[in-house]
């Protein structure tokens, strides 16, 4: 892919290096001369320009990019970059960084954002995931909330502990995509048995999260988790 990243700070450079290492063509757009440091990601193309200006994006040939990443530390800038990328240059995929939790609601398709990555939300989810057993934790949202990545750590009392995956009657529009067991990551097959302490990772639409929770934890487990919230 050809990927343009607006913002060459620590976040932008880290994304660029990861993408370069994976074989993608990367262009970093930075408006501050002090941050223009090609030696830090030498395989990327570096452009000194304001990504909020249409003329700069035209010169950078943004229309031929497959993905644009708005990765600056300013939410206003990231929104403008996203909107221009989508509406002026018809970039197929726009990913935007959300710096302040209160601005998260703005990062939607009306602003040209296909995927928003909220640092505060991700950090909160990771904290919850680390300490929560027996409840559903939302790790990430895809396509403006059309689907979520969620995790449930199985308590010993869960009804399907010891049962193979095939026995778990998951609702429609949900899928078990990984089992984290100790230091292992398992791609679940129908014959794999579930064990207490397993971290089950699902992709599902928001409407069935409650059903997934109920199936995996059983009615008693859900009631226990709700009681803990009160």
N, C-alpha and C positions, 0 to 999 in steps of 0.2 A: 504494500500500500504506500501511497504518498500521503504523508501526514504533516500538517502545519500546526505548530504549537505557538500560541501567543503568550509571551511571558517566558523569559529565560532566567528566572530565579531558581532557587533550589528545587522547587517542584517541577518546573518546566524542564530543567536540565536532566533531572532524574528520569522523567517520562521519556525524554528524547533518547537517553542512553539505553534504556530498556528496549525501546522500539528499534533502535539501530542494532542492538545485539540480536534482536529477533529477525533481522534481515529487511527491515522496512526503510524507505527513503523518508528522511525527516528534515523539515525546515523549521528553524527557530526564529520567531519574529520578536524583536526587542526594541523598545523605543529609547532606552537609556544606554548611552555609550558605555558607562561604567560596567554594565552587565553583559556587554558584548565580549564574550570570552570564548572564542572558537576552540581554544586549546583544551577546554574542559569536555567538549564533545566534538572531537575533530572530524568525525564521519558525518556530522550533520551540516546542512547548509544554514548559514547565519545571515539574517537580514536585519539591518538597522532601519526600523520603520515604526510608525504608529499604526497598530492593528485596528484602531478605531476609525481610520480614514480609508474611504473607498479607493482613492487613488493609490495608496500604499499597497492595498490588497490586490489591486489590479496588476501593479508592477511585480508583485510576488507570485502572480499567476495562481491565485487561490482557486479559481474555477476548475483547475485540473487536479485538485487535491481530493482524495477519497475521504479523509477525516480531518476535521479541525478540532483542536483542543484549546479551549480558553482556560489558561492555567495561571493567570495573574493573581496577585493578592488583593485585587480590588473587584468586588462583585459587580459594580457598575460597568467597569471595563469588560468583564467577562460576558455580561448580558449584551452589550453593544456588539462585541466581536461575534457572539453567537448569532445574533439577529442578522448582521451583515453577511455572515458566511452562508446562512440558509436562504435569505431572501434575495440578496444581490448576486450571489455566486453559485447558488443551488448545490452546495456541498452535501453529499448524501448523508453524512454522519457528523453530528456536532456534539462534542462532550464538553461540559463546563464544570469548573471547580466552584463550589460554594464555600465561601470563607466564614460567613456569619449565619448562624442558624435561623435568625429572624427573616433572612432574605430567601430562604429555600423555596417558598411558595412561588416566587417569581420565575424560577428556572423551569419553564415548561415550554410546550411546543409553540405558544404564542410569541415567545422570545427566540424561537429557532433551536431550542435545546432538545436533543434526542435523549441524552443521558446526563443527569447531574450527579456529581459526586460531592457529598456534603461531608467535610472533615469532622465537624462536631457530631453529626449523626453517626458516622462510622466509628468514631472513638467511643461514643456512648454504647453503641451496639457491641463493640468488642469487650467493653467492661461487663455488660450484661451477659454476654456469651461466656465470659470467664467464670462468673460466679453463680449463674442461674442453672439449677437442675430442676427438671420437671415443669418447665413452661416454655412457651414459644418465644423466640427472640428474632426480630426482624433484622437481618444483616445488611440488605441492600435492596433498592428498588430499581426496576428496569422500565424503560419506556413510559415515563411519567406515571408510574403507579400501575401499569397494566399487569405487571407480575412482580413478585417479591422473592428474594432469597431468604429463607428462614431456617432456623436451627432449633432442635429440641434435644436436650440431653436426657437420656432415658434413666429414670429412677428405677430401683429394683422392683417397685410395685406396678410398673407399667404392664398392661395386659398382654403385650406381645413379646415380652422378654423370653428368650428361649425358642421362639417361633421363627420359621423361615420368612423371608420377605414376602413370599407369595401369599402368606396368610393375612397380610395387612390390607384391609379393604379401604384403600385411599380413595377419596372423592375424585370426581372428574376435574380436570384442569389442575392437577397436582402431580408431582413426580419426585420420588426419592432419588437424588442425584449423587450422593456420597455418604459414606459412613466413616467417621473419624474414630478410630479405636486405638487409644494410646498414641504412639508415634506413626501409626499407619493410616493411609488414606485408601479406603476400599471403594471400588466401583461396584455397587450392589448388584448381585445376581438374584434370581428367584429362590435359589437354594441357600443363600447366606442366612444364618440365624442371627437374630438380634441379641445383644448382650447388655446388661445393666452398665451404665456409664458410657454407652455409645453416644456419640454426637451425630444425630441424623440431620442431614442438610437437604432441604426441599426447595423446589421452585414451584410456586403456585400463584393463582390469582388471589387478590385480597379477599374476595367473597367467600373463599373456602378455607381460609386460615383457621377459623374456628372449628370447622369439621376435621381438619388435619389434627389439630390439637386434641380434639375429643377422641379421635380414633387412636392416636398414639398414646395418650395418657389415660384414657378411660374416664368415665364420669367422676370417679373418686379422685383421680389425679387432678382433673380440672378444678374440682371444688376446693382441693387443698391449695392449688396455686392461687385461686381467686381469694381464698381466705387470707393468704399471705399478703395480698395486695391491699387489704382493708386496713 
